[in-house]
Amino acid sequence: MKQRLITGIIAGALFLGLCLLGGLWYQLLILAMALIGYYEFVRMTKVNPFGGTSLVGYLGIIMFVFPYDSLGIEPWLPLQSGIWLLMFVFMVVTVVTKNQIPIGTAAMMFLGSLYVGIGFAYIAESRLLPHGIFWTFLLFCCIWASDAGAYFVGKMIGKIKLWPSISPNKTVEGALGGVVLSIVVAVVFALSSGGILTFGRALFIGIACAVIGQLGDLVQSAYKRVYGIKDSGNLLPGHGGILDRCDSWIAVFPFVHMLMLLPY
């Protein structure tokens, strides 16, 4: 517990400090987290994290999360074109290696590069929006409130298992508690926003952060269960890896952007 607390304080202070600072250093931190997250994803799937197929995935992560705006550089490909090109390169790998790297492995590596890369790309993009620090902290606080609400309500009154075959400790009561607390936090942000955030939008954001965040957590739990591992990595002592800590983030941020709940 002591190690977990120390790690949480140090990592949290570093992350929140750079998030407040914004700019290139924060964008580079997100890029580094994305690359480490993809490394963890590859290792979980029992693929060589330093092999040629993995290298293609790392390049895909860089393409998605590279700090173009902070460096004043235009992306060399639109997102849709970049996704297609990455997919095609992965498919070519199966041909070049004469199926020594089967299509299933290439497909999994491609899936991982989208899952991790686009998720972290939207986290970085949120900070670049007008009032970006407000919107970024809103989403993080709603996610953390959902986690806290689910944990404490589940501990106190949880009886009905949510999905025991994937995550045996999660309960329906805890999940609902997470939704309620996330909405409360979003409403508090709306009250203190000076009109930036309406109550209607706050309600939708609170629900989206809780529901999609919990689904993102379940997705990661299901994935780890398939491969028989407890944590995605050991970078953060007492907490696991980057994907263990960010599984909700990389689901929530893209979803909220896609619903156009953040201003552009």
N, C-alpha and C positions, 0 to 999 in steps of 0.2 A: 504493500500500500504506500509506504514512504517513497519508494522508487517511482511508482506511478504518479504520485503527487508532484515530486520534483520534476519529472519529465514533462508533466502537463503544464506546470508553471513556466518552465524555460521555453518549451516549444510554443506555448500560447502567447507568451510575451513577445517572442521573436516574430511570430506570424502577425499578431495584432499590431505590433509596432510598425512593421513594414507595410501593412495594409493601410494604416493611418497615413504613413508617409506617401504611399502611392508611387506612381512613376515607374521608372525602369527597374529599380531594385525589387519592387513588389512583383512586377511582371516576370522578372528572372526567377524569383522564388517560386512562382506558380509553374513556370516552365520546368524548374528542377524537380518540383513535386510530381509533375506529370511524368517526367522521364523515370523517376524512381517508382511511381505507381505502375508504369508499364513493365518495368523490370520485374516487379512483384507479380504482375499478371502472368508474364511469360514463365517465371519460375514455378508458379502454381500449376501451370499446365504441363509441367515436366519437359519443357522445350529449353534448349541451350540458350540462356539469356544473352550470350555473346556471339551466337551464330549468325549466318547471313540472313536468315528469315527474320530474326529479331531485329537486325540492323535496319531492315526495311521499315519495321514498325516504329523504331526510334525516330527515323527520318520523318515518318508520318506524324508523330507526336510534335516534332519540331515545326513541321509545316502548319499544324493546327494552332499551336500555342505560342509561336514566336512573337516577341513584342514589337510587331510592325509599327504600331502607332507611336509608341514611346521613342522609337528610333527614326520616326518620320519616313518609313519605307512602305510602299504600296505592296500588298500581298501579290505574289507573282501568279497566283491562280485563284479564281473564285472558289468558294468552299465546295460547291457541287462538283466542279471539275477536279479539285484536289482529291475528293473522295473516290471518284471514278478512277483517277490515275493510280492512286494507292491500291485499289482493288485489282487493277489490271497488272500492276507489278507483282503483287502477291501471287496471282494466277500464273504469271510467266515463270515465277520461281519454281513452280511444280513441273513445268516443262523443261526448264534448264537443268534441273536436278534429276530428270527422268523418273519422276514420282518418288524419289528418295524422300522428298518432303511432300507428303500426300496433300491432296486438296483439303482434307479435313483440318490438318494443322495450319495450312495457309489461311483457311477461312477463320479459324479461331484467333490467329494473330491479327487478322484484319479487323475482326470484331473487337478485340481488345484495344486496338489503336483508335477506333471510333469511340468506344466506351470511355476510355481514359482521356484521349486527346480532346474530343469535343466537350466533354464535361469540364475539364480544367480551362479550356478556351473561354467558355462562358463565364467561369468564375473571374478570369482576368478581365474580360470585356465589361463586366458589371461595374468594376471600379473606374472604368473610363467614361461612364455615362455622366451627364449632368447630375450633380449631387450624388456622384458615384459612391462616396463613402457612406451616405445615408442608405442607399439601396443595398449595398453590399452587407452592411451591418444588419439591416432589416432581415435579409434572408438568413444570414448566419444565426442571428438571435432566435428567429422562428424555428430553425432546425434544432438548435440547442435546447430550446424550450420544449419542443416535441420530444426530444430524447429524454429530458429530465422528467417531463410529465408522464411519459410512458413507463419510465423506470419506477418512479415513486408511487404512482397510482397502482401500477401492477403489483408492487410489493405490498401495498396496504390492502387492496380489495380485489386483486386479480384472481379470478377463478377459472374463467373460460379460456382455454388455450387458443391462441390465434392461429398458429401453424406449427404444431408440435414436431412434425417430421423434419422441419427445416430449422426452427429456432424454438426449442422446447420451453424456454423461460418467458417468452412473450405472451401476453394475454390480450383479449379483446378489450377488457376494461382499461388496461394500460394504454392501448392504442388510442382509445377514445379520450383518455386523459391527456395524451400528447397532442391531439387535435385541439382540444379546448385551450390548453396552455399556449399553444402556438397562435391561436386566434387572439387570445388576450394580449400577447406580446405585440402582435401586429396592430391591434387597436391602440395600444399605448404609443407605438411609433406614429400612428395617424394623429393622435391627440397632440403630439409634440412636433409635428412636421411643418406647422405653419401653412397648411394647405397643400403641401407637396403630395401627400398621400391621403386619398379620400377613404371614408369608412368602408364603402363598397369594395374598393380595390384591396384594402387591408384584409377584409374578410376572405376574399378569394386567395390572396397570398398566404394567409395563415393556414387555410385548409390545404392548399397545394404543397406548402413546405412540409406539413405534417404527414399527409398521405403519401406523397411521392418520396419524401425522405425515408419513411418507414418501409416503403416498397424497395427503395434502393438498398437499405440495410438487409432486407430479406433476400434480395438478389445476390448480394455478396455472401450471405450465410449459406445460401443454396449452393453457390459455386464452390465455396470452401468445403462443404460437406461432400460434394461429388469427388473431390480430390483428397479427402481425408486429412485436412489440415485445420488447425485451430486459428492461426493468424496468417495474414498475407505476407508478413515480414517481421523483422525484429528491429527496425530502425529506431523505434520509440519504445524504450524499455518500459514494460508494464502496460503498454498500449497497443503493441503490435506494429503493423506497418502503415504506410501512407493510405493504402486502400481501406484498411480497417477503420481509420479515422475519417476518411473522406468519402465513404461509400454513399452517404446521404447527399453530400455536397454535389457530387458529379451527376446525380440524378435530378436534384432540385433546380439548380441554376439553369440548365438547358430548358427544362420544362416550363419554368416561369417566363423565360424569354420567349419561348414558342407561343405561349398564351398571350404574349404582348402585355403582360401585367407591369412591365417596367417601361419608363418613357424612353423615347429615342429622339 
